[in-house]
Amino acid sequence: MSKSIPKLKYLVFSFILIILFFFCVEIGLRILDAGFHVLAKSTDQEKIIKENKLWQNELFSRFSGVQERDPLLLWKFRPNVHKSIFQTNSQGLLGPEISSSKPANTYRILLLGDSAPVGLGLHTREEAFGEQLVDILNQRKPDKRYELINAAVSGYTSLQGLTYLKNYGLKYFPDLIIIYFGNNDASKNGYISDKELMNQNPQLVGFLGTLNRLATYRLLKEFILPIKASLENKLKKDEKRQVVVRVSPEEYYQNIEEMIEFAQVHNIEIILVNVPVSLEWPAGLQFKVFANLRTEKGELVMADETQKILKNKLSYCIDWAHFAKVYDKIDPYSLTVLKSDYQDQGNMDSSKAFFERGLISQSYGSKFGPQNLLYLNNLGVIYWREGNYTVAEDLFKKGIAEDSLYPLFHYNLGITLKNAGKSNEAQEELEKAKELDYQSLRIKNAYKEKLKELSQRYDVPLVDAVSAFNQRGNESLFIDHCHPTKEGHRIIAEEIYKTVFYEVH
C-alpha cells in the first residue's frame, strides 16, 4: 500500500506537468497567432472553393462590389451600401433600418430568397415584389403598419436561406416568412454541393468551430490539411470528378421542410412561392461571360468541363427584333450576355458551304462525330436565318438524335418550330431546353414538384406565380432568364396578397 502512494503521486504530478506544458504552448501560440487567426478563418473556405472549382462562390462573394464573404452564409450583402437597387442598412439587409424591437400594432414580413426578390435589373428598390407587397398592405389595410425584412441575397440557394433563418430569423420578430428559392439550387457550380461545402467549413461545424479557437489545433491543422489534401489528390488522380448541382431536389425538399417546421415551432406564418422563369431565353448562354472568371489572385476558378461547354462555338437562333420587343426592359448586363452568343461573321453562303462539306467529310455511316454536331447546329441556324425552317428543323432534329441531352439543340429547334407556327411543339422543346440547361439560373420541374408536395403535406400556402405569369404572356414579364420586370414583380406581390392577406388579416 505504501509503495502505491508514491507511484500515484508521480502519475498525478506527470499529468499536471503535461497539462501545464500544453497550456504554455497554447499561450505561446496565441501570442504568435495574434495576427494569423483572422487569415486562417478565410483561407479554409478559399482553399475549398479553389480545389473544387466553385466559381459561383467566387463570383457572388464579390458580386458588383456589394457582396462579401461570410463564414456562415458563404457570402452576404455588405452593410450600408447605396448603389442602384442595392440599398442596404447597417445589418446588410436590403432597405431601411429595422429596429430590433417590434413597435406595437406592426406586422413584419421576413423575405428569404435569391436575386429575384433582390430586384436585380430593376431601377429602384421600391419596384421589387417584397417592397410592393408592403406598400399594397399599408394602403389597403391601414389598421396595421406593415414592415419588410428583406433578407434576399443574389446567388442564394435554399440552404443559405435555411441557415439565415435558423441563425437570424427570430431577430426581428417576423409574423410571416416568404420563401422564394430554386433558380440557384438547380445550377451547376463545381465538384461539391452547397451542403458538402458548408459541412467542410470548420466555422460551420460546432465541434470543429470550438477546436478552431485553439491555437494548437490551428497550428496542427496547417500541417495536417496539406498532407490530407495531397493524399486525397493522389487517390483522385485517376478519378473523374463530376460537376454537380448546388442543391439537389431531395436536399431542396429537406431545406424547405426545415424552414416550414422552424416557422411552425415558433408560431410564424410561412408561404412558398412557385418560381416563374422565362422559357424563350437562350439555353446555356447565361454563364458564357464568366468562362474566364479568376480569383483575386488571378487563378482560373471554373471547372475545365464547364469551360469547354461554354466556349463551344455553337450558334443560337436569336431573333434580335423579337428580343427587343419582348424583353424591352433588358438591362445592360443581360444585353452583354445575349451578345456573348457565337455568330459566324463570314459570308452566309460560304459558311453554309463550309459546314455542309464538313458534314459530308466527317460523317461515319449513320453516326456523326462530335465536330459534326457543331456543324449540324450551326448549319441549322444559317437555314433558320434564311427563313428555311423545314431544313433547319431537320438539322436540329438530327443533332438531338445524336445528343438528346444538349439543351441548345432543343432551344434552337423550339425557336424554329415557333417561327414555323408549330406553337405546341415549340413549347415542348423550349421546356426540354430549360430542364436540361444547368448553365443558367432557372428552376427545374423537380424542384417545383417538391414545393407542391410540401405545400400539401404541411398545409402551407403555395403562391402560384407561374400560372399568373402564364395567363399574362410570361415572356414579356421578364428582364432576362429569371428576373421579373416591374410589372412581373407587381403580379407576384398581388398573388401573395390574394393568397395570404385577402380576407385573412
C-alpha positions in Angstrom: 0.0 0.0 0.0 2.8 2.4 0.9 4.6 1.8 -2.4 1.5 2.6 -4.5 1.1 6.1 -3.0 4.4 7.5 -4.4 3.5 5.9 -7.7 0.1 7.6 -7.7 1.7 10.9 -6.8 4.1 10.5 -9.6 1.3 9.9 -12.1 -0.7 12.9 -10.9 2.4 15.1 -11.0 3.2 13.9 -14.5 -0.3 14.6 -15.6 -0.2 18.1 -14.2 3.1 18.8 -16.0 1.6 17.6 -19.3 -1.4 19.9 -18.8 0.9 22.8 -17.9 3.1 22.1 -20.9 0.1 22.3 -23.3 -1.2 25.3 -21.5 2.2 27.1 -22.0 2.3 26.0 -25.7 -1.2 27.3 -26.2 -0.4 30.7 -24.6 2.8 31.0 -26.7 1.0 30.1 -29.9 -1.8 32.5 -29.1 0.8 35.3 -29.0 2.4 34.2 -32.3 -1.1 33.6 -33.7 -2.4 37.1 -32.9 -2.1 38.3 -36.5 -2.6 35.0 -38.1 -6.0 33.7 -36.9 -8.1 36.2 -38.9 -6.4 35.0 -42.1 -6.9 31.3 -41.1 -10.7 31.8 -40.9 -10.9 32.7 -44.5 -8.3 30.5 -46.1 -10.1 27.3 -45.3 -13.1 28.3 -47.3 -10.9 29.8 -50.1 -8.9 26.6 -50.4 -12.1 24.5 -50.7 -13.5 26.9 -53.3 -10.3 26.8 -55.4 -9.9 23.0 -55.1 -13.5 22.2 -56.0 -13.8 24.9 -58.8 -16.7 26.6 -57.0 -16.8 29.6 -59.4 -20.2 30.9 -58.3 -18.8 31.3 -54.8 -16.0 33.4 -56.2 -18.4 35.4 -58.3 -21.1 36.1 -55.7 -18.7 36.9 -52.9 -17.5 39.8 -55.0 -20.8 40.5 -56.9 -21.0 44.1 -58.2 -18.8 45.2 -55.3 -21.8 45.0 -53.0 -21.4 41.4 -51.6 -18.6 39.9 -49.4 -17.6 36.5 -48.0 -19.3 35.3 -44.9 -18.0 32.2 -42.9 -21.6 31.2 -42.0 -23.6 32.1 -45.1 -20.8 31.8 -47.7 -21.5 35.4 -48.7 -23.8 38.3 -47.9 -24.5 41.9 -48.7 -22.2 44.5 -47.3 -23.7 46.8 -44.8 -24.5 50.4 -45.7 -24.4 50.0 -49.5 -26.0 52.7 -51.6 -25.7 51.7 -55.2 -28.7 51.5 -57.6 -31.2 48.8 -56.2 -28.5 47.7 -53.7 -29.6 49.8 -50.8 -28.6 48.1 -47.5 -28.9 49.0 -43.9 -26.3 48.6 -41.1 -27.2 44.9 -40.8 -26.6 44.2 -44.5 -30.4 43.8 -45.2 -32.0 45.4 -48.2 -33.9 48.5 -47.4 -34.1 51.0 -44.5 -33.0 50.3 -40.9 -35.3 47.9 -38.9 -35.4 48.2 -35.1 -34.6 45.1 -33.1 -37.8 45.7 -31.1 -41.1 45.5 -33.0 -43.4 48.5 -32.5 -46.9 47.9 -31.3 -49.5 47.1 -34.0 -46.8 46.2 -36.5 -46.8 43.2 -38.8 -43.4 42.1 -40.1 -42.7 40.1 -43.1 -39.3 38.2 -43.5 -38.5 37.6 -47.1 -35.9 34.9 -47.9 -34.8 34.4 -51.5 -32.3 35.0 -54.3 -31.7 37.8 -56.8 -35.3 37.9 -58.0 -36.7 39.4 -54.7 -33.5 41.4 -54.6 -34.9 43.0 -57.7 -32.0 42.5 -60.0 -32.5 44.5 -63.2 -35.0 47.0 -61.7 -34.5 50.7 -61.4 -35.4 51.2 -57.7 -35.8 49.1 -54.5 -39.5 50.0 -54.4 -40.2 48.1 -57.6 -39.3 44.7 -56.1 -42.2 42.5 -55.1 -41.5 42.5 -51.4 -41.5 46.2 -51.3 -44.5 46.4 -53.5 -46.4 44.0 -51.2 -45.7 46.1 -48.1 -46.9 49.2 -50.0 -50.1 47.4 -51.0 -50.7 46.3 -47.5 -50.1 49.7 -45.9 -52.6 51.2 -48.4 -55.3 48.6 -48.2 -55.0 47.6 -44.6 -54.3 50.8 -42.7 -55.4 49.3 -39.3 -51.8 47.9 -39.0 -48.3 49.0 -40.0 -46.5 46.5 -42.3 -42.7 46.3 -42.4 -40.4 44.2 -44.7 -37.2 42.5 -43.6 -35.7 41.7 -47.0 -33.0 39.1 -46.4 -32.8 38.0 -50.0 -29.3 37.9 -51.4 -28.1 37.4 -55.0 -27.0 33.8 -55.7 -28.6 32.3 -52.6 -29.9 28.7 -52.5 -32.4 27.3 -50.1 -29.6 26.0 -47.9 -28.3 29.6 -47.4 -31.9 30.7 -46.7 -32.3 28.0 -44.1 -29.0 28.9 -42.5 -30.0 32.5 -42.3 -33.4 31.6 -40.9 -32.0 29.4 -38.1 -29.4 31.9 -37.0 -31.1 35.3 -37.6 -34.7 34.5 -38.4 -36.1 35.5 -35.0 -34.1 38.6 -34.5 -36.8 41.0 -35.9 -39.9 39.0 -34.6 -41.4 38.3 -38.0 -45.1 37.4 -38.3 -44.8 36.0 -41.8 -41.9 34.3 -43.7 -42.0 34.3 -47.6 -39.8 31.6 -49.3 -38.6 32.2 -52.9 -35.8 29.8 -53.9 -35.0 27.4 -56.7 -33.1 29.1 -59.5 -29.7 28.9 -57.9 -30.3 25.5 -56.3 -30.7 23.9 -59.8 -27.5 25.3 -61.2 -24.1 23.5 -61.6 -21.3 25.2 -59.7 -18.3 22.9 -59.0 -17.3 19.5 -57.8 -19.2 19.6 -54.4 -22.7 20.7 -53.4 -23.5 23.6 -51.1 -24.2 21.1 -48.3 -20.8 19.5 -48.7 -19.1 22.9 -48.8 -20.8 24.1 -45.7 -20.1 20.9 -43.9 -16.4 21.1 -44.8 -16.1 24.7 -43.5 -14.8 24.4 -39.9 -16.6 27.6 -39.0 -20.0 25.9 -39.7 -19.5 22.8 -37.6 -19.9 23.2 -33.9 -17.2 20.9 -32.7 -14.6 22.0 -35.2 -15.6 25.6 -34.6 -14.7 25.1 -30.9 -11.4 23.4 -31.8 -10.6 26.2 -34.2 -10.4 28.6 -31.2 -7.3 26.7 -30.0 -4.0 27.9 -31.4 -2.6 24.4 -31.0 -5.3 23.0 -33.2 -4.8 25.7 -35.8 -1.1 25.0 -35.9 -1.6 21.3 -36.3 -4.2 21.9 -39.0 -1.7 23.9 -41.0 0.5 20.8 -41.2 -2.3 18.2 -41.4 -4.6 19.7 -44.0 -1.9 20.0 -46.8 -0.9 16.3 -46.2 -4.6 15.3 -46.2 -5.2 17.2 -49.4 -2.1 15.7 -51.0 -3.3 12.2 -50.2 -6.8 12.9 -51.4 -5.4 14.3 -54.7 -3.4 11.1 -55.2 -6.4 9.0 -54.6 -8.5 11.1 -57.0 -5.8 11.4 -59.7 -7.4 8.8 -61.9 -11.0 9.5 -60.7 -13.1 11.6 -62.9 -14.8 14.2 -60.8 -18.3 15.4 -61.8 -19.7 18.9 -61.7 -22.8 18.8 -59.5 -25.9 21.0 -58.8 -25.6 23.2 -55.8 -28.7 21.7 -54.1 -30.4 18.5 -55.3 -34.2 18.3 -55.5 -34.1 16.0 -52.4 -31.9 18.4 -50.4 -34.1 21.3 -51.6 -37.1 19.4 -50.1 -35.3 19.0 -46.8 -34.2 22.6 -46.7 -37.7 24.0 -47.3 -39.2 21.4 -44.9 -36.9 22.6 -42.1 -37.9 26.2 -42.8 -41.6 25.2 -42.5 -41.0 23.3 -39.3 -38.9 26.1 -37.8 -41.7 28.6 -38.6 -44.4 26.4 -37.1 -42.4 25.7 -33.9 -42.2 29.5 -33.4 -45.8 30.2 -34.4 -44.8 32.2 -37.5 -46.9 32.0 -40.7 -44.9 30.8 -43.8 -45.7 30.8 -47.5 -43.9 29.3 -50.5 -43.7 31.0 -54.0 -43.8 28.8 -57.1 -41.0 30.5 -59.0 -41.7 31.6 -62.6 -38.9 31.7 -65.3 -38.5 32.6 -68.9 -38.7 29.7 -71.5 -37.5 31.6 -74.5 -34.3 32.8 -73.0 -31.3 31.1 -74.8 -30.3 27.9 -73.1 -26.8 27.7 -71.8 -25.9 31.3 -72.6 -26.1 32.9 -69.2 -22.6 31.8 -67.9 -20.6 32.4 -71.0 -19.4 35.8 -69.8 -17.9 34.1 -66.8 -15.9 31.3 -68.6 -12.6 33.0 -67.7 -13.5 34.1 -64.2 -10.5 34.3 -62.0 -9.8 34.6 -58.3 -8.4 37.7 -56.8 -5.0 36.1 -57.1 -5.6 35.6 -60.9 -6.3 31.9 -60.9 -9.0 30.4 -63.2 -11.7 29.0 -61.0 -14.2 27.3 -63.3 -14.1 23.5 -63.9 -12.5 22.6 -67.3 -15.6 20.7 -68.5 -17.8 23.7 -67.7 -15.4 26.0 -69.6 -15.4 23.6 -72.5 -19.2 23.7 -72.7 -19.4 27.5 -72.5 -16.6 28.1 -75.0 -18.2 25.8 -77.7 -18.7 27.8 -80.9 -22.3 26.9 -81.3 -24.7 29.4 -82.8 -28.1 30.4 -81.4 -31.4 31.1 -83.1 -31.6 34.6 -81.6 -34.3 36.9 -83.2 -33.0 40.3 -82.2 -36.1 42.1 -83.3 -38.2 39.7 -81.2 -35.9 40.2 -78.2 -36.1 43.9 -78.5 -39.9 43.7 -78.4 -40.4 41.1 -75.7 -37.5 41.9 -73.4 -37.8 45.7 -73.9 -36.7 46.2 -70.2 -33.5 44.3 -70.7 -30.6 45.6 -68.5 -27.1 46.3 -69.8 -25.7 43.1 -68.2 -28.3 40.8 -69.8 -27.6 42.5 -73.1 -24.0 41.7 -72.7 -25.0 38.0 -72.1 -27.0 38.0 -75.3 -24.2 39.4 -77.2 -21.9 36.6 -76.0 -23.8 34.3 -78.4 -21.4 32.9 -81.0 -22.2 34.0 -84.5 -20.3 33.2 -87.7 -19.4 36.7 -89.1 -18.4 35.4 -92.5 -20.4 35.3 -95.7 -23.6 33.3 -95.2 -23.2 31.3 -98.4 -19.6 30.4 -97.8 -20.3 29.5 -94.2 -23.1 27.2 -95.4 -20.8 25.5 -97.9 -18.1 25.1 -95.2 -20.5 23.4 -92.7 -22.1 21.2 -95.4 -18.6 20.0 -96.6 -17.7 19.3 -93.0 -20.8 17.1 -92.6 -20.0 15.1 -95.7 -16.3 14.6 -95.0 -16.6 13.8 -91.2 -19.7 11.6 -91.0 -19.3 8.0 -90.2 -22.0 5.8 -91.6 -25.3 6.9 -89.9 -23.4 8.5 -87.0 -21.9 11.9 -86.7 -18.6 12.8 -84.9 -18.6 15.4 -82.2 -17.4 18.1 -84.6 -20.3 17.4 -86.9 -22.8 18.1 -84.1 -21.4 21.7 -84.2 -21.8 21.7 -88.0 -25.4 20.4 -87.8 -26.3 23.1 -85.3 -24.6 26.0 -87.0 -25.8 25.0 -90.4 -29.3 24.7 -88.9 -29.0 28.3 -87.6 -28.0 29.6 -91.1 -31.0 28.0 -92.7 -33.2 29.4 -89.8 -31.8 32.9 -90.6 -32.7 32.5 -94.2 -36.3 31.5 -93.1 -35.9 27.9 -94.4 -37.5 26.4 -91.2 -38.1 23.0 -92.8 -34.4 22.3 -93.4 -33.4 24.0 -90.1 -35.9 21.7 -88.2 -34.5 18.6 -89.8 -30.9 19.5 -89.0 -31.7 20.3 -85.3 -33.6 17.0 -85.0 -30.6 15.1 -86.4 -28.4 16.8 -83.7 -30.9 15.8 -81.0 -30.9 12.2 -82.3 -27.1 12.2 -81.7 -27.1 14.1 -78.4 -30.6 14.5 -76.8 -29.2 16.0 -73.6 -27.7 19.1 -75.1 -30.1 22.0 -74.3 -29.1 24.2 -77.2 -30.3 21.8 -79.8 -33.8 21.8 -78.1 -33.7 25.6 -77.8 -32.9 26.1 -81.4 -35.5 23.6 -82.5 -38.1 25.2 -80.3 -37.5 28.7 -81.8 -37.6 27.2 -85.3 -40.9 25.4 -84.6 -42.3 28.6 -83.1 -41.4 30.6 -86.2 -42.9 27.8 -88.3 -46.2 28.3 -86.5 -46.0 25.0 -84.5 -46.6 26.5 -81.1 -47.3 23.4 -79.1 -44.3 21.5 -80.3 -42.2 24.6 -79.8 -43.3 24.9 -76.2 -42.4 21.3 -75.6 -38.8 21.8 -77.0 -38.3 25.0 -75.1 -39.4 23.3 -71.9 -36.9 20.5 -72.6 -34.2 23.0 -73.2 -34.9 24.7 -69.8 -34.9 21.4 -68.0 -31.5 20.4 -69.4 -29.9 23.8 -69.0 -27.7 23.8 -65.9 -25.6 26.7 -67.3 -28.1 29.3 -66.4 -30.2 30.0 -63.3 -33.7 28.6 -63.9 -35.6 26.3 -61.5 -36.4 22.8 -62.8 -39.7 21.0 -62.6 -38.4 18.5 -60.0 -38.0 21.4 -57.5 -41.4 22.8 -58.3 -42.9 19.4 -57.5 -41.2 19.4 -54.2 -42.8 22.7 -53.4 -46.2 21.3 -54.2 -45.6 18.2 -52.0 -44.5 20.3 -49.1 -47.5 22.7 -49.5 -49.9 19.8 -49.4 -48.1 17.9 -46.6 -47.8 20.8 -44.2 -50.9 22.8 -45.4 -48.7 25.8 -46.3 -50.0 28.3 -48.9 -48.2 28.0 -52.3 -48.4 31.2 -54.3 -48.8 30.2 -57.9 -46.9 32.9 -59.6 -46.2 30.6 -62.5 -49.8 30.3 -63.5 -50.3 34.1 -63.0 -47.4 34.8 -65.4 -48.6 32.3 -68.0 -52.0 33.9 -68.0 -50.4 37.2 -68.9 -47.9 36.0 -71.6 -45.0 35.1 -69.3 -42.1 36.2 -71.6 -42.9 39.9 -71.6 -42.7 39.8 -67.8 -39.0 39.1 -67.6 -35.9 41.2 -68.0 -33.9 38.1 -68.7 -33.9 34.4 -67.9 -35.5 34.6 -64.4 -35.7 38.2 -63.2 -39.2 39.8 -63.5 -39.9 43.2 -64.8 -41.5 45.8 -62.5 -44.9 44.6 -63.8 -43.8 41.0 -63.1 -42.9 41.9 -59.5 -46.3 43.6 -59.1 -48.1 40.4 -60.2 -46.1 38.4 -57.6 -47.0 40.9 -54.9 -50.7 40.8 -55.9 -50.7 37.0 -55.9 -49.1 36.9 -52.4 -51.7 39.4 -51.2 -54.6 37.3 -52.6 -53.2 34.1 -51.3 -52.4 35.2 -47.8 -54.0 38.5 -46.9 -57.2 38.8 -48.7 -60.0 38.5 -46.1 -57.5 37.0 -43.6 -55.6 39.9 -42.0 
